[in-house]
Amino acid sequence: MNEVEKMYENAGIAPKKCSECDNNMDCGFGKGCYPLFTAEKQLFLIQWLLNRADLYLHKHKSDFTYSIASSNYAVNKYRDFKKSIAEFVNKLWQDLTEEEKQQVKGILE
């Protein structure tokens, strides 16, 4: 399971069967299909994170990777920005309130 799938699972968003897949789904090739983790959703999650905590985003010039960090969590050296966001949310998940978890779920749906 990749970080994006884990984030959807944490949020309680179940995958659909691949036979029910449409163009707005990220197919897991037999494991089920999740809604696309679009740029719009990524932006809303970043805005949500910025309002919640001190967040540091950095693009490394030397190897074109990304890092996301706060005072409590860090995700380093991802080439795929959406995976870095997903892993950061997954690390943060255990410390979120139920209300915050619902807000993340609302962004992902």
Backbone hydrogen bonds, N-H to C=O, Kabsch-Sander energy under -0.5 kcal/mol:
donor,donor_aa,acceptor,acceptor_aa,energy
6,K,2,N,-2.4
7,M,3,E,-2.1
8,Y,4,V,-2.2
9,E,5,E,-2.5
10,N,6,K,-2.9
11,A,7,M,-2.0
12,G,9,E,-1.5
13,I,8,Y,-2.6
14,A,12,G,-0.8
16,K,33,C,-2.6
20,E,17,K,-2.2
21,C,18,C,-1.5
25,M,22,D,-1.3
26,D,34,Y,-4.1
27,C,25,M,-0.7
28,G,32,G,-1.5
31,K,28,G,-0.8
33,C,16,K,-2.5
34,Y,26,D,-1.8
36,L,24,N,-1.5
38,T,36,L,-1.5
42,Q,38,T,-2.4
43,L,39,A,-2.6
44,F,40,E,-2.4
45,L,41,K,-2.4
46,I,42,Q,-2.4
47,Q,43,L,-2.7
48,W,44,F,-2.5
49,L,45,L,-2.9
50,L,46,I,-2.6
51,N,47,Q,-1.8
52,R,48,W,-1.1
53,A,49,L,-2.6
55,L,53,A,-0.7
56,Y,69,A,-3.2
58,H,67,S,-2.5
60,H,58,H,-0.6
60,H,65,T,-3.1
64,F,60,H,-0.9
65,T,60,H,-0.6
66,Y,78,Y,-2.4
67,S,58,H,-2.5
68,I,75,V,-2.6
69,A,56,Y,-2.2
70,S,73,Y,-3.0
75,V,68,I,-3.1
78,Y,66,Y,-2.0
81,F,79,R,-0.7
84,S,80,D,-1.6
85,I,81,F,-2.1
86,A,82,K,-2.3
87,E,83,K,-2.6
88,F,84,S,-2.0
89,V,85,I,-2.5
90,N,86,A,-2.5
91,K,87,E,-2.4
92,L,88,F,-2.0
93,W,89,V,-1.6
95,D,92,L,-1.9
96,L,93,W,-1.8
101,K,97,T,-2.5
102,Q,98,E,-2.1
103,Q,99,E,-1.8
104,V,100,E,-2.3
105,K,101,K,-2.4
106,G,102,Q,-2.4
107,I,103,Q,-1.6
108,L,104,V,-2.1
109,E,105,K,-1.8
